[in-house]
Amino acid sequence: MWSGPRNLSTAMMRSFENRTDCSVWDEPFYIPFLLETGINHPMRDVVVTKGIRDPDVVIEQCLGLAPNNAPVFYQKHMTHHMLPTFKRDWIKDVINVFLIRAPEFVVASYAKKRESATLNDIGFVEQKELFDQVSDRLGMAPVVVDATDIQSNPKAMLTRLCGAIDLPFDDAMLNWPEGRRDSDGAWGPHWYNAVIASTGFAPPHTEWPNLTDDALRLADSARPYYEALQPFALSL
């Protein structure tokens, strides 16, 4: 699942993890990304000590067996973590789904967790690059799902998503127990407050967020990348 931050991505991970046939992996490339860029993210000093540091080892495990030998291995990837120095050819050997969200909502949510952001922080450019890579290989668009559509009708859209990837829908995907998970990344205490308190998908926003001028400029710069993928999003 290729997503940007603040994009319903952790709730989607919860949804899949609640299946009895699925194990999940939370942002496998985050630590290599932090080490390669030196960027100062919240909880950075803790996060870089808590997982795999070598991106090539991450790739090996992405292509390997799921934890507990689960039949389904759900990997939640942040697109901006896929730096140009990291190999991308491995994605030809997995099923790729692209989780998109209108940039205005992404930017508004991101601003609550980190004071400033650039286009490099929210993954829209890299998501389009990866989408194009997969499209070129397949000769057609890969599966795309819009976060707002999931929130609007979780059962219908998750059924549609599962059908698109040849996976039986499971009603267990609609709700999950409140609380933290062992599978949550070490960064969860900063980023996951809402999803930790959740037991299902929140309803979609009914109004556009009120953005500062800087935030609006950022959303505007991301919008062409969102609009390039949005026509391919699954619909009912």
ChimeraX attribute file (.defattr): number of C-alpha atoms within 10 A of each C-alpha:
attribute: neighborCount
match mode: 1-to-1
recipient: residues
	/A:1	21
	/A:2	22
	/A:3	26
	/A:4	27
	/A:5	21
	/A:6	21
	/A:7	24
	/A:8	22
	/A:9	24
	/A:10	22
	/A:11	23
	/A:12	23
	/A:13	21
	/A:14	25
	/A:15	22
	/A:16	24
	/A:17	22
	/A:18	20
	/A:19	17
	/A:20	13
	/A:21	14
	/A:22	18
	/A:23	22
	/A:24	20
	/A:25	18
	/A:26	19
	/A:27	20
	/A:28	22
	/A:29	26
	/A:30	23
	/A:31	21
	/A:32	22
	/A:33	21
	/A:34	18
	/A:35	14
	/A:36	16
	/A:37	10
	/A:38	10
	/A:39	10
	/A:40	10
	/A:41	11
	/A:42	14
	/A:43	14
	/A:44	16
	/A:45	11
	/A:46	10
	/A:47	17
	/A:48	18
	/A:49	11
	/A:50	12
	/A:51	15
	/A:52	16
	/A:53	19
	/A:54	15
	/A:55	21
	/A:56	14
	/A:57	11
	/A:58	17
	/A:59	18
	/A:60	11
	/A:61	14
	/A:62	19
	/A:63	13
	/A:64	11
	/A:65	14
	/A:66	18
	/A:67	14
	/A:68	10
	/A:69	12
	/A:70	14
	/A:71	13
	/A:72	18
	/A:73	22
	/A:74	20
	/A:75	19
	/A:76	21
	/A:77	21
	/A:78	24
	/A:79	26
	/A:80	23
	/A:81	24
	/A:82	20
	/A:83	16
	/A:84	9
	/A:85	9
	/A:86	16
	/A:87	12
	/A:88	13
	/A:89	10
	/A:90	11
	/A:91	15
	/A:92	12
	/A:93	9
	/A:94	10
	/A:95	12
	/A:96	18
	/A:97	18
	/A:98	23
	/A:99	24
	/A:100	27
	/A:101	26
	/A:102	19
	/A:103	26
	/A:104	21
	/A:105	19
	/A:106	20
	/A:107	26
	/A:108	19
	/A:109	15
	/A:110	20
	/A:111	14
	/A:112	11
	/A:113	13
	/A:114	12
	/A:115	7
	/A:116	12
	/A:117	14
	/A:118	15
	/A:119	16
	/A:120	13
	/A:121	17
	/A:122	26
	/A:123	22
	/A:124	24
	/A:125	21
	/A:126	23
	/A:127	24
	/A:128	19
	/A:129	14
	/A:130	18
	/A:131	21
	/A:132	16
	/A:133	17
	/A:134	21
	/A:135	14
	/A:136	12
	/A:137	11
	/A:138	11
	/A:139	8
	/A:140	10
	/A:141	16
	/A:142	22
	/A:143	21
	/A:144	23
	/A:145	23
	/A:146	22
	/A:147	22
	/A:148	19
	/A:149	20
	/A:150	23
	/A:151	18
	/A:152	15
	/A:153	14
	/A:154	20
	/A:155	16
	/A:156	14
	/A:157	20
	/A:158	25
	/A:159	17
	/A:160	19
	/A:161	22
	/A:162	13
	/A:163	12
	/A:164	15
	/A:165	13
	/A:166	9
	/A:167	12
	/A:168	13
	/A:169	16
	/A:170	17
	/A:171	13
	/A:172	13
	/A:173	23
	/A:174	18
	/A:175	16
	/A:176	18
	/A:177	13
	/A:178	12
	/A:179	12
	/A:180	14
	/A:181	12
	/A:182	6
	/A:183	14
	/A:184	18
	/A:185	18
	/A:186	18
	/A:187	17
	/A:188	18
	/A:189	13
	/A:190	11
	/A:191	20
	/A:192	18
	/A:193	12
	/A:194	12
	/A:195	21
	/A:196	19
	/A:197	12
	/A:198	17
	/A:199	17
	/A:200	19
	/A:201	21
	/A:202	16
	/A:203	13
	/A:204	13
	/A:205	11
	/A:206	6
	/A:207	7
	/A:208	10
	/A:209	14
	/A:210	11
	/A:211	16
	/A:212	10
	/A:213	9
	/A:214	12
	/A:215	20
	/A:216	17
	/A:217	15
	/A:218	19
	/A:219	23
	/A:220	13
	/A:221	16
	/A:222	23
	/A:223	17
	/A:224	15
	/A:225	20
	/A:226	20
	/A:227	15
	/A:228	11
	/A:229	23
	/A:230	17
	/A:231	10
	/A:232	15
	/A:233	18
	/A:234	17
	/A:235	14
	/A:236	8
